[in-house]
């Protein structure tokens, strides 16, 4: 594993993915996650699937309010095929289902609720605590025993002063992409949120993932409004118990205020 402390950002590719055809994409090395350079971080492929869901039979005045991503196996840094179908289409709500395949294997599954936007006179409700202020620019962050030159380097991270990935949680971090999801294409609020959401439990490591095997099997992103701007903040914490499993929860903020929540089930087991 790459455990160096980078002094400058690594040279990055043009984007996380290149579009080969509407349903097939080439993965760049920027998608590689921290545990193995051959496996992708869950964020970019989640966003790729979310993008396909947004484009699938899109309807004006509708938005994706909740998306749950299932991670049955590691997503390889390789060509990916994306497919989406409509499970249910109603007058006000739709249920979508999608998958990503690589080499013939299903490596990611997802379901999403797409629904009509709320009326303009809907009450503005948000009980989430105010997000910490966006810190000033920081040197590139490291993570013990991690591969740094993929997803971690492709994102800009800003933690509380003196903190980082190896600071025990609960905690928070602001993050934004250094590169777009797809070369030459504009990111959307949903894809930006999905790109960071899978990092939720890593922002606030509370379980000893060096001694134990700790892996999230899913990611649920629920947005009560579309995030605004490039910067997103995750305020993250973890619950766990003997003879049980782990549960990482995160409050998602943009620079306007709270915009949604992240939920991840964690497998906790012996290595």
Phi and psi in degrees as a GROMACS rama.xvg file:
@    title "Ramachandran Plot"
@    xaxis  label "Phi"
@    yaxis  label "Psi"
@TYPE xy
-89.1488  109.717  UNK-2
-112.491  14.35  UNK-3
-65.5556  158.752  UNK-4
-101.194  107.378  UNK-5
-70.256  139.78  UNK-6
-91.8512  -26.1027  UNK-7
-139.365  156.017  UNK-8
-59.4321  144.884  UNK-9
-69.3917  160.509  UNK-10
-65.7298  127.809  UNK-11
-108.02  150.566  UNK-12
-70.4341  176.389  UNK-13
-66.0164  -31.3  UNK-14
-163.164  172.043  UNK-15
-67.1253  -36.1364  UNK-16
-137.96  155.741  UNK-17
-113.973  133.129  UNK-18
-80.4843  119.777  UNK-19
-90.3664  -38.2793  UNK-20
-158.102  173.211  UNK-21
-55.7417  -25.6119  UNK-22
-116.828  10.5341  UNK-23
-136.887  137.339  UNK-24
-139.517  140.602  UNK-25
-92.5136  131.105  UNK-26
-89.7506  133.48  UNK-27
-89.1939  167.795  UNK-28
-67.6611  -12.4128  UNK-29
-68.954  -15.6842  UNK-30
-80.543  -13.1205  UNK-31
-62.4826  133.804  UNK-32
-84.3551  179.906  UNK-33
-77.4639  -17.1198  UNK-34
-92.828  -25.2724  UNK-35
-160.575  125.801  UNK-36
-65.3563  -10.8824  UNK-37
-89.5896  -10.6207  UNK-38
-114.739  141.362  UNK-39
-80.7934  148.27  UNK-40
-64.1867  149.883  UNK-41
-69.9121  -18.6694  UNK-42
-64.0743  -57.2173  UNK-43
-59.6034  -46.1218  UNK-44
-67.635  -31.3461  UNK-45
-60.0717  -43.8968  UNK-46
-66.176  -37.0119  UNK-47
-62.3282  -41.7552  UNK-48
-70.263  -37.736  UNK-49
-63.25  -39.4339  UNK-50
-59.5679  -43.9445  UNK-51
-64.5727  -36.3244  UNK-52
-68.4186  -40.5143  UNK-53
-60.3848  -36.9483  UNK-54
-84.4548  -17.6871  UNK-55
-72.182  114.489  UNK-56
43.567  48.1546  UNK-57
-63.5119  148.621  UNK-58
-128.54  132.247  UNK-59
-63.0506  138.274  UNK-60
83.8663  9.4841  UNK-61
-116.207  151.68  UNK-62
-144.816  154.301  UNK-63
-81.5848  118.618  UNK-64
-97.8385  -29.3364  UNK-65
-147.216  135.576  UNK-66
-137.425  129.934  UNK-67
-115.107  124.568  UNK-68
-107.262  130.72  UNK-69
-105.591  138.748  UNK-70
-119.074  79.2049  UNK-71
-69.7193  -23.264  UNK-72
-158.94  164.528  UNK-73
-61.3341  141.857  UNK-74
-88.1455  118.176  UNK-75
-74.093  153.598  UNK-76
-78.1497  86.739  UNK-77
-158.699  -176.948  UNK-78
-67.5495  140.767  UNK-79
-123.707  141.728  UNK-80
-112.087  131.098  UNK-81
-116.649  134.37  UNK-82
-138.184  142.746  UNK-83
-135.585  144.399  UNK-84
-139.373  158.848  UNK-85
-91.7349  123.193  UNK-86
-86.6292  -42.193  UNK-87
-146.481  133.367  UNK-88
-125.64  112.456  UNK-89
-113.332  -176.745  UNK-90
-70.4048  -30.5859  UNK-91
-120.884  -19.5408  UNK-92
-136.347  150.325  UNK-93
-135.317  142.644  UNK-94
-110.429  121.327  UNK-95
-110.688  151.948  UNK-96
-133.964  137.85  UNK-97
-143.98  165.35  UNK-98
-150.521  156.609  UNK-99
-119.679  132.221  UNK-100
-117.23  148.817  UNK-101
-142.97  125.628  UNK-102
60.2319  29.0592  UNK-103
87.6575  -9.77902  UNK-104
-97.4794  141.583  UNK-105
-77.6616  120.018  UNK-106
-113.75  -10.8916  UNK-107
-156.028  139.162  UNK-108
-127.519  154.688  UNK-109
-156.678  151.846  UNK-110
-129.669  146.577  UNK-111
-144.119  143.832  UNK-112
-97.4412  121.909  UNK-113
-109.503  128.515  UNK-114
-139.887  161.524  UNK-115
-63.6508  141.206  UNK-116
-68.1569  151.821  UNK-117
-72.5894  155.127  UNK-118
-63.3276  159.151  UNK-119
-64.9914  -21.3286  UNK-120
-96.7193  13.4024  UNK-121
-65.1737  139.384  UNK-122
-59.9451  140.429  UNK-123
-91.4353  105.466  UNK-124
-119.916  131.916  UNK-125
-161.384  106.649  UNK-126
-92.8181  2.08223  UNK-127
-67.6136  142.796  UNK-128
-59.7506  152.753  UNK-129
-62.4585  139.444  UNK-130
-70.6283  149.582  UNK-131
-62.8275  152.374  UNK-132
-62.4991  147.924  UNK-133
-65.2443  117.886  UNK-134
-66.7778  164.894  UNK-135
-67.5076  167.435  UNK-136
-54.2716  142.403  UNK-137
-126.328  156.055  UNK-138
-62.2092  158.117  UNK-139
-55.13  137.951  UNK-140
-89.1537  151.341  UNK-141
-112.102  173.134  UNK-142
-148.825  129.516  UNK-143
-59.8023  135.494  UNK-144
57.2001  32.8689  UNK-145
-119.514  154.841  UNK-146
-81.6529  118.741  UNK-147
-97.5045  -20.32  UNK-148
-92.1585  24.4262  UNK-149
-119.297  -117.117  UNK-150
-58.0666  -41.7894  UNK-151
-58.941  -42.5924  UNK-152
-74.6298  -25.7081  UNK-153
-78.2967  -6.8318  UNK-154
-114.541  147.11  UNK-155
-96.9437  126.425  UNK-156
-115.499  138.696  UNK-157
-136.061  113.792  UNK-158
-103.321  172.919  UNK-159
-56.6052  146.168  UNK-160
-51.6713  126.611  UNK-161
85.9012  -4.45669  UNK-162
-105.899  169.256  UNK-163
-172.091  -165.627  UNK-164
-60.5532  -32.269  UNK-165
-89.2057  5.98981  UNK-166
-83.9024  122.612  UNK-167
-58.5861  140.724  UNK-168
-86.4367  -173.597  UNK-169
-64.3422  160.557  UNK-170
-165.544  -171.825  UNK-171
-147.875  159.875  UNK-172
-156.69  144.368  UNK-173
-94.492  145.141  UNK-174
-148.682  152.209  UNK-175
-151.165  157.084  UNK-176
-74.8106  141.304  UNK-177
-88.6152  -20.0171  UNK-178
-134.023  156.714  UNK-179
-76.4173  166.153  UNK-180
-63.6066  -47.7808  UNK-181
-125.488  137.171  UNK-182
-58.9516  129.287  UNK-183
75.5063  9.42217  UNK-184
-126.741  149.48  UNK-185
-81.4061  135.118  UNK-186
-73.7281  159.203  UNK-187
-113.918  164.986  UNK-188
-54.8027  -40.7983  UNK-189
-65.2877  -46.0108  UNK-190
-66.8668  -35.6445  UNK-191
-63.7432  -41.8238  UNK-192
-66.5018  -41.014  UNK-193
-67.3056  -32.4838  UNK-194
-62.5636  -33.8199  UNK-195
-95.2967  -23.1884  UNK-196
-58.6727  -37.6594  UNK-197
-69.6279  -10.7584  UNK-198
-84.8727  -2.41244  UNK-199
-50.7782  -54.7156  UNK-200
-72.1761  -23.4134  UNK-201
-76.662  -21.9249  UNK-202
-65.5614  -27.5883  UNK-203
-137.606  63.3372  UNK-204
-54.6914  118.186  UNK-205
-117.946  -23.9682  UNK-206
-91.1513  144.489  UNK-207
-76.5044  91.4935  UNK-208
-77.7113  -4.58352  UNK-209
-84.0415  -37.49  UNK-210
-83.1  -39.0676  UNK-211
-110.887  161.965  UNK-212
-84.7759  117.513  UNK-213
-126.812  116.038  UNK-214
-139.258  134.426  UNK-215
-85.1508  136.484  UNK-216
-96.6468  -7.93932  UNK-217
-162.166  167.312  UNK-218
-142.807  125.795  UNK-219
-112.774  126.135  UNK-220
-116.894  120.928  UNK-221
-119.358  123.23  UNK-222
-118.171  117.231  UNK-223
-82.361  -12.4219  UNK-224
-153.842  160.437  UNK-225
-73.2777  131.947  UNK-226
-61.2636  150.904  UNK-227
-114.233  128.901  UNK-228
86.3581  176.914  UNK-229
-80.1246  -34.3597  UNK-230
-83.6804  132.34  UNK-231
-130.024  142.63  UNK-232
-114.956  134.067  UNK-233
-114.073  124.348  UNK-234
-105.267  108.667  UNK-235
-119.922  148.06  UNK-236
-150.372  162.913  UNK-237
-130.758  140.351  UNK-238
-116.355  144.4  UNK-239
-157.372  160.113  UNK-240
-155.146  151.659  UNK-241
-59.0576  146.425  UNK-242
59.981  25.3077  UNK-243
-134.288  -132.166  UNK-244
-154.922  -174.693  UNK-245
-106.685  157.394  UNK-246
-143.275  113.74  UNK-247
-102.583  129.274  UNK-248
-122.225  146.751  UNK-249
-143.961  140.69  UNK-250
-95.768  127.852  UNK-251
-101.333  130.346  UNK-252
-126.434  153.161  UNK-253
-115.044  -168.685  UNK-254
-77.5977  -2.52071  UNK-255
-92.7174  -38.4535  UNK-256
161.982  -163.039  UNK-257
-69.1851  141.433  UNK-258
-132.684  -9.35104  UNK-259
174.344  -170.698  UNK-260
-139.032  155.899  UNK-261
-123.641  139.398  UNK-262
-134.966  132.47  UNK-263
-136.137  129.683  UNK-264
-84.6778  133.824  UNK-265
-115.065  125.622  UNK-266
-77.5552  125.478  UNK-267
-122.947  117.058  UNK-268
-152.582  172.411  UNK-269
-71.9286  146.319  UNK-270
